[in-house]
Amino acid sequence: MINPTLNLYGLFVPAFLVMALAAWGCLKIAHAGLARIGFYKVTVHPALTDLALYVLILTGLSALFIQ
């Protein structure tokens, strides 16, 4: 099971916050790649597509680190 907090030099940071920031970074990389190939021209609402991708990436990261 994942430790719910990380100790960074005496500062306790929630592990979910670290995963959320990592998912945001992965989303920015994926967004740049998808925008380059023209994926967002096909979607109806690009912001909702980004939200769905963020949730999928965050779920995948949490499932990866929960084991």
C-alpha positions as CSV (number, residue, x, y, z in Angstrom):
1,M,0.0,0.0,0.0
2,I,1.2,3.5,-0.8
3,N,2.3,5.8,2.0
4,P,-0.2,8.6,2.1
5,T,2.4,11.3,2.7
6,L,6.0,11.9,1.6
7,N,8.5,13.5,3.8
8,L,10.6,16.0,1.9
9,Y,13.1,17.5,4.4
10,G,10.5,17.8,7.1
11,L,7.6,18.9,4.8
12,F,4.9,16.3,4.6
13,V,3.4,16.3,1.0
14,P,0.5,14.1,0.1
15,A,1.4,11.3,-2.3
16,F,-1.7,12.1,-4.4
17,L,-0.4,15.6,-5.0
18,V,2.9,14.2,-6.4
19,M,0.9,11.9,-8.6
20,A,-1.4,14.7,-9.7
21,L,1.6,16.9,-10.7
22,A,3.2,14.0,-12.6
23,A,-0.1,13.4,-14.4
24,W,-0.3,17.0,-15.3
25,G,3.3,16.9,-16.8
26,C,2.4,13.8,-18.8
27,L,-0.7,15.5,-20.0
28,K,1.2,18.5,-21.3
29,I,3.6,16.2,-23.2
30,A,0.6,14.3,-24.6
31,H,-1.2,17.5,-25.5
32,A,1.7,18.8,-27.5
33,G,2.0,15.6,-29.4
34,L,-1.8,15.3,-30.1
35,A,-1.9,19.0,-31.2
36,R,0.9,18.4,-33.6
37,I,-0.8,15.5,-35.3
38,G,-4.1,17.5,-35.5
39,F,-6.1,15.3,-33.0
40,Y,-7.9,18.3,-31.5
41,K,-9.5,19.3,-34.9
42,V,-11.5,16.1,-34.8
43,T,-12.7,16.4,-31.2
44,V,-15.9,18.3,-30.3
45,H,-14.6,19.9,-27.1
46,P,-10.8,19.9,-26.7
47,A,-11.0,21.0,-23.0
48,L,-13.2,18.0,-22.1
49,T,-10.8,15.7,-24.0
50,D,-7.9,17.1,-22.0
51,L,-9.8,16.5,-18.8
52,A,-10.6,12.9,-19.7
53,L,-7.0,12.3,-20.7
54,Y,-5.8,13.8,-17.3
55,V,-8.2,11.5,-15.4
56,L,-7.0,8.5,-17.3
57,I,-3.3,9.3,-16.8
58,L,-3.9,10.0,-13.1
59,T,-5.8,6.8,-12.7
60,G,-3.1,4.9,-14.4
61,L,-0.4,6.4,-12.2
62,S,-2.3,5.8,-9.0
63,A,-3.0,2.1,-10.0
64,L,0.7,1.8,-10.8
65,F,1.9,3.1,-7.4
66,I,-0.9,1.6,-5.2
67,Q,0.5,-2.0,-5.7
